[in-house]
């Protein structure tokens, strides 16, 4: 595994140290919030603020020392303020909605992973024969594998990401199935392809295939278990898998649907034009040059800061401070699964699943 994944596993296994899944802060302390640099956009925006202050100083110097009068109308800039503010607020609102949607989709997948395992365990706990234990383990493993492959899809594109079909957790008949059907360019699915699919597209197909295998496992209970499920039990199991996949498709939508480019281009163009012409608009203001410089700094920080926040929200997965630690969250889910498995089939079975999900 890549270094980042190994580090995340070590963090998940370290019970002495609290694990945080995103930026933590004390919302009750205004001063601490203002001073905190971890997760702040200030380090990214500060160079732009300094640049614009330098432009302001240069404009003031030309206007005062060189008497180079710059004929700029303030009225146009005031009108532009409303337009730029509207674009920036709209962009932040859309990005925040996408960010919250991605987190909700993650929560759905985590919840339904636990739920499928609990249903399979409670519905069959009274069956202690070898066939029932084998069926349960298959369902447990494929459920965990479904979540793990979904996390690999999310992490695809990162420098240390692992392709879903190369995950060390993917073994046995499940790996053989994935490699024979979906592997890019060589799987049987390539026979019916309408176009050449990218590595990213093939990567996103793997959880769908694993969900299919999990559904087959659930349905195989008819022939593998001595005590057959009734209709409502199938509805519960299949319903949880369906809900999980709804969460996964929500993540796919988040990954494959970037912020609308025309709106982004318009917002970015007007934003930079507005911010970096602000020193020209203030040059004829009767206030002192120092006041102009402070105003330029704060306005630049405010507008470019909001744009930077939007950029952070657009991609909530990765290594940035504000990104979700989705793989760490999945390890917490696996730990809950192990306790359920141990309760129904003993510690040995839980250890076997733990080793399988450790790669």
C-alpha positions in Angstrom: 0.0 0.0 0.0 1.0 3.6 -0.5 2.5 5.6 2.4 -0.6 7.7 3.0 -2.8 4.6 3.3 -0.4 2.9 5.7 -0.3 6.1 7.8 -4.1 6.3 8.0 -4.2 2.6 9.1 -1.7 3.4 11.8 -3.8 6.3 13.0 -6.9 4.2 13.0 -5.2 1.5 15.0 -3.8 4.0 17.6 -6.5 4.0 20.3 -4.4 6.4 22.5 -4.7 9.2 20.0 -8.0 10.8 19.0 -8.6 10.6 15.3 -10.2 13.6 13.5 -12.0 13.2 10.2 -11.7 16.9 9.2 -10.6 20.2 10.7 -11.4 20.7 14.3 -12.0 24.1 16.0 -13.5 25.7 19.1 -16.6 27.5 17.7 -17.2 29.1 21.1 -14.0 31.1 21.1 -14.0 33.9 18.5 -10.3 34.6 19.1 -9.2 31.0 18.6 -11.2 30.7 15.4 -9.7 33.9 14.0 -6.1 32.8 15.0 -6.3 29.2 13.8 -4.2 28.5 10.7 -5.0 24.8 10.3 -7.7 24.7 7.6 -7.6 28.4 7.1 -7.5 29.9 3.5 -5.4 32.9 4.8 -2.0 31.3 3.8 -3.3 30.8 0.2 -4.9 34.3 -0.1 -2.2 36.3 1.7 0.1 36.5 -1.3 -2.7 38.0 -3.4 -3.5 40.5 -0.7 0.1 41.6 -0.5 0.3 41.9 -4.3 -2.8 44.1 -4.4 -1.5 46.3 -1.6 1.7 46.8 -3.6 -0.4 47.8 -6.6 -2.2 50.2 -4.4 1.0 51.7 -3.1 2.3 52.0 -6.6 -0.8 53.8 -7.8 -0.7 56.2 -4.8 2.9 57.0 -5.6 2.2 57.7 -9.2 -0.8 59.8 -8.2 1.0 61.9 -5.5 4.7 61.9 -6.2 4.6 61.9 -10.0 1.3 63.8 -10.2 0.1 61.2 -12.8 -3.6 61.6 -12.5 -5.5 58.4 -13.3 -9.0 59.2 -14.7 -11.1 56.4 -13.1 -14.8 56.6 -12.5 -16.0 55.2 -9.2 -19.6 54.7 -10.3 -18.7 51.7 -12.6 -16.8 50.0 -9.8 -19.7 50.4 -7.4 -22.0 48.8 -9.8 -19.5 46.0 -10.4 -19.4 45.4 -6.6 -23.0 44.1 -6.5 -22.5 41.9 -9.6 -19.3 40.3 -8.3 -20.8 39.8 -4.8 -23.7 38.0 -6.3 -21.5 35.7 -8.4 -19.2 34.9 -5.4 -22.1 34.2 -3.0 -23.8 32.0 -5.6 -20.6 30.1 -6.2 -20.1 29.5 -2.5 -23.7 28.4 -2.0 -23.5 25.9 -4.9 -20.1 24.6 -3.6 -21.4 24.2 -0.1 -24.4 22.3 -1.2 -22.2 19.9 -3.2 -19.9 19.6 -0.2 -22.8 18.7 2.2 -24.2 16.3 -0.4 -20.9 14.4 -0.6 -20.8 14.1 3.2 -24.3 12.9 3.2 -23.5 10.2 0.6 -20.6 9.1 2.7 -22.8 8.8 5.8 -25.3 6.7 3.8 -22.6 4.2 2.7 -21.1 3.9 6.2 -24.6 3.4 7.8 -25.7 0.8 5.3 -22.5 -1.2 5.6 -23.2 -1.6 9.3 -26.8 -2.3 8.6 -26.3 -5.1 6.0 -23.9 -6.9 8.4 -26.3 -6.6 11.3 -29.3 -7.9 9.3 -27.3 -10.9 8.0 -26.1 -11.6 11.5 -29.4 -11.3 13.3 -31.4 -13.1 10.7 -29.1 -16.2 10.8 -27.5 -16.2 14.2 -29.5 -19.3 15.2 -27.9 -21.2 12.3 -24.6 -22.6 13.5 -23.7 -25.1 10.8 -20.7 -24.7 8.5 -22.8 -23.7 5.5 -24.5 -20.9 7.4 -21.1 -19.6 8.7 -19.7 -19.7 5.2 -22.7 -17.8 3.8 -22.4 -15.2 6.6 -18.7 -14.7 6.1 -19.2 -14.2 2.3 -21.8 -11.6 3.0 -19.7 -9.9 5.6 -16.6 -9.8 3.4 -18.4 -8.6 0.3 -20.1 -5.9 2.3 -16.8 -4.6 3.6 -15.3 -5.0 0.2 -18.1 -2.9 -1.3 -17.3 0.0 1.0 -13.5 -0.4 0.5 -13.8 -0.3 -3.3 -16.0 2.8 -3.0 -13.3 4.5 -0.9 -10.8 3.6 -3.6 -13.0 5.2 -6.2 -13.1 8.4 -4.1 -9.3 8.4 -3.7 -8.6 7.8 -7.4 -6.5 10.6 -8.9 -4.4 11.1 -5.7 -0.7 10.7 -6.0 -0.7 7.6 -3.8 -4.1 6.1 -4.8 -4.6 2.4 -5.5 -6.8 1.2 -8.4 -9.8 -0.8 -7.1 -8.8 -4.0 -8.9 -5.3 -3.7 -7.3 -6.5 -3.4 -3.7 -4.8 -5.9 -1.4 -8.2 -6.4 0.3 -9.6 -7.7 -3.0 -8.8 -11.5 -3.2 -10.3 -14.9 -4.1 -13.2 -15.3 -6.4 -14.1 -11.6 -6.0 -10.8 -10.6 -7.5 -11.0 -13.2 -10.2 -14.4 -11.9 -11.2 -13.3 -8.3 -11.3 -10.2 -9.0 -13.2 -12.1 -11.1 -15.8 -15.0 -8.8 -16.3 -14.0 -5.2 -15.7 -10.2 -4.7 -15.9 -9.5 -1.9 -18.4 -9.1 -3.1 -21.9 -8.9 -6.9 -21.1 -12.2 -7.7 -19.3 -15.1 -9.3 -21.1 -17.1 -6.1 -20.6 -14.8 -4.6 -23.2 -16.4 -6.8 -25.8 -19.6 -4.7 -25.6 -18.1 -1.3 -25.0 -19.5 1.6 -27.1 -16.3 3.5 -26.7 -12.8 3.2 -25.1 -13.2 3.8 -21.3 -10.7 5.6 -19.2 -9.0 4.1 -16.2 -11.2 6.4 -14.0 -14.4 5.1 -15.6 -13.4 1.5 -15.2 -12.4 2.2 -11.6 -15.8 3.5 -10.8 -17.4 0.3 -12.2 -15.8 -2.0 -9.6 -18.2 -1.1 -6.6 -21.1 -1.7 -8.9 -19.8 -5.2 -9.7 -19.1 -5.9 -6.1 -22.7 -4.9 -5.2 -23.9 -7.4 -7.8 -21.8 -10.1 -6.2 -23.2 -9.1 -2.8 -26.7 -9.4 -4.1 -25.9 -12.8 -5.5 -24.7 -13.9 -2.1 -27.8 -12.7 -0.4 -30.0 -14.5 -2.9 -27.9 -17.7 -2.6 -29.3 -18.1 0.9 -32.2 -19.9 -0.7 -30.0 -22.8 -1.5 -27.3 -22.5 1.1 -29.2 -22.0 4.4 -31.4 -24.6 6.1 -33.8 -21.9 7.3 -35.0 -19.9 4.4 -35.6 -16.1 4.6 -39.0 -14.7 4.3 -39.9 -11.8 2.0 -39.5 -9.0 4.5 -36.0 -10.2 5.4 -34.9 -10.1 1.7 -36.5 -6.7 1.5 -34.4 -5.5 4.4 -31.1 -6.9 3.0 -31.6 -5.8 -0.6 -33.0 -2.4 0.6 -29.8 -1.7 2.5 -27.7 -2.6 -0.5 -29.9 -0.4 -2.7 -29.5 2.5 -0.2 -25.8 2.0 -0.1 -25.6 2.2 -3.9 -27.7 5.4 -3.8 -25.0 6.9 -1.6 -22.3 5.6 -4.0 -24.0 7.1 -7.0 -24.2 10.4 -5.1 -20.5 10.3 -4.7 -20.1 9.5 -8.4 -22.2 12.5 -9.2 -20.0 14.7 -7.0 -16.9 13.3 -8.7 -18.1 13.5 -12.3 -20.0 16.8 -12.1 -17.6 19.8 -11.6 -18.8 23.3 -10.9 -20.4 24.7 -14.2 -17.4 26.1 -16.1 -19.2 29.1 -17.7 -20.3 30.3 -14.3 -16.9 29.7 -12.8 -15.2 31.5 -15.7 -17.5 34.5 -15.4 -17.1 34.7 -11.6 -13.3 34.3 -11.7 -13.0 36.9 -14.5 -15.1 39.6 -12.9 -13.6 38.8 -9.5 -10.0 39.4 -10.5 -10.9 42.4 -12.6 -12.8 44.0 -9.7 -10.2 43.2 -7.0 -7.2 44.4 -8.9 -8.8 47.6 -10.2 -9.9 48.5 -6.7 -6.7 50.5 -6.1 -7.5 52.6 -9.1 -11.0 53.3 -7.9 -9.7 54.4 -4.5 -6.9 56.7 -5.7 -9.2 59.8 -5.9 -10.8 59.1 -2.5 -9.9 61.8 0.0 -8.9 59.2 2.6 -5.2 58.7 3.5 -3.1 56.2 1.4 -2.7 54.0 4.5 -6.5 53.7 4.7 -6.6 52.8 1.0 -4.0 50.0 1.5 -5.9 48.6 4.4 -9.2 48.7 2.5 -7.5 46.9 -0.5 -6.1 44.3 1.8 -9.4 43.5 3.5 -11.5 43.5 0.3 -9.0 41.3 -1.5 -9.0 38.9 1.5 -12.8 38.9 1.6 -13.5 38.2 -2.1 -10.5 36.0 -3.0 -10.9 34.3 0.4 -14.5 33.3 -0.5 -13.4 32.1 -3.9 -10.7 30.0 -2.2 -13.3 28.5 0.1 -15.3 27.5 -2.9 -12.3 25.8 -4.4 -11.8 23.9 -1.1 -15.5 22.9 -1.1 -15.5 21.8 -4.7 -13.3 18.8 -4.0 -13.9 17.5 -0.4 -11.7 14.5 -1.0 -7.9 14.3 -0.9 -5.1 15.5 1.4 -6.1 19.1 2.2 -6.9 20.0 5.8 -10.6 20.5 5.0 -11.0 17.3 3.1 -12.9 14.3 4.5 -10.7 11.5 5.8 -13.0 9.0 4.2 -10.7 6.0 4.5 -10.3 6.6 8.2 -14.0 6.7 8.6 -14.4 3.4 6.7 -11.9 1.8 9.1 -14.2 2.8 12.0 -17.1 1.1 10.2 -15.0 -2.1 9.7 -14.3 -2.2 13.5 -18.1 -2.1 14.1 -18.5 -4.9 11.7 -15.8 -7.0 13.4 -17.6 -6.7 16.8 -20.9 -7.9 15.1 -19.1 -10.8 13.4 -17.4 -11.8 16.7 -20.8 -11.9 18.4 -22.4 -14.2 15.9 -19.5 -16.4 14.7 -16.7 -15.9 17.3 -13.4 -14.1 17.5 -11.8 -16.5 15.0 -14.1 -15.4 12.2 -13.7 -11.8 13.2 -10.0 -12.1 13.0 -10.2 -13.7 9.6 -12.3 -10.8 8.3 -10.0 -8.3 10.0 -7.0 -9.9 8.2 -8.8 -9.9 4.9 -9.6 -6.2 5.2 -6.0 -5.4 6.2 -4.7 -6.4 2.8 
